[in-house]
Amino acid sequence: MKKILFLLVGLLLISCDPENVPEPKGKLDPNAMIVIKPAKGVQLRSTVTGLTALEVVEQATGIKWQSHWFDNRYYDDAKNIGRGFRPDQRDFDIPALKMLGIDIIAFDYDIDNTLYHYFFKDFIYGFNVVITDVNSDTIAYVPNEVINTARPLIESAYENEDYDEVYRLFNEAFTFLPIE
């Protein structure tokens, strides 16, 4: 019986060998941006009705949403959360708006001053996401189903340490629709 126990312990130690742990795919970037592009079918430039994608990017000053997650803590009552867009968070060529990647994967330092990361839920569990202009009027929105579809994919990629996939999803998943 002791021999079987030692054999099992030995196998466990071998399987826990750090050399057997797969390397993460890609590298996390504390300066990453989340690209929010117009949804397929949204006119990029001049239309008769509603704002174009380019006009949304030109006029956007903020993004607001509701979430039961605030500061990565769950609350029964939804909180109102918002961020502003700096000039460098607008891409007029795509056109697209950019949020900070740390709104989904946050970075911090522990007591030993070692950088670590964690999944930040405030935005990725958000709903009623709207893009606003200088008057706080809603000019576009991110449909709830866009975030609901992206969330499990991004979480899964993050948990699997497939950071290349996390960033690919960041750049492809989030889309907005102008208010007509």
C-alpha positions, 0 to 999 in steps of 0.5 A: 500500500505504501508503494502505491501511495508513493507512486501516486505522490510521485506522479502528482509531483511530476504532473505539477512540474512547472516545465509541464505547464503550457506557456501563455499564448501572447502577452498581456499589455497594461496599455492595450485598448479596446476597439469599439467599431461601428456594427456591420451595415452602419454607414461610415460616411454621410447618410440622410438619416441618423449619424454616420459612424464617423460622426459618432466618433467625432462627436463622442465624449463619453461612454456610460453603462450600468452594471451590477459589478462596480470596482469589481464587486457585485451589487444587487442594485445596478450602478451607473458607470462612465468614462470619457474619451480622450483625443487619442481614443478616437480613430477616424480612419476605421472609424472607431472609439477606444476604451482602455483594456484595463476596463476588462483586464486590470493590473495592479501591484501586490505588497511585494511590488510585483505586477499582477493582473485580474479579470475586471467585470465592471464593463464586460458585465455591463448593460445599457451601454451608450455613447454620449456627446458633449451635452450627455445626449445619447448618440450611439449604443452598444447592444446588450447582446454584443457584450453578452456574446463577447463576455464568455469568449473573452473570459474563456480566452483569459482563463486559458491564458490565450492572451492573443485571443483576448486581444483579437476578441477585444478588437472584433467583438465590440460594436456600436449602432448610432441612434437614429 
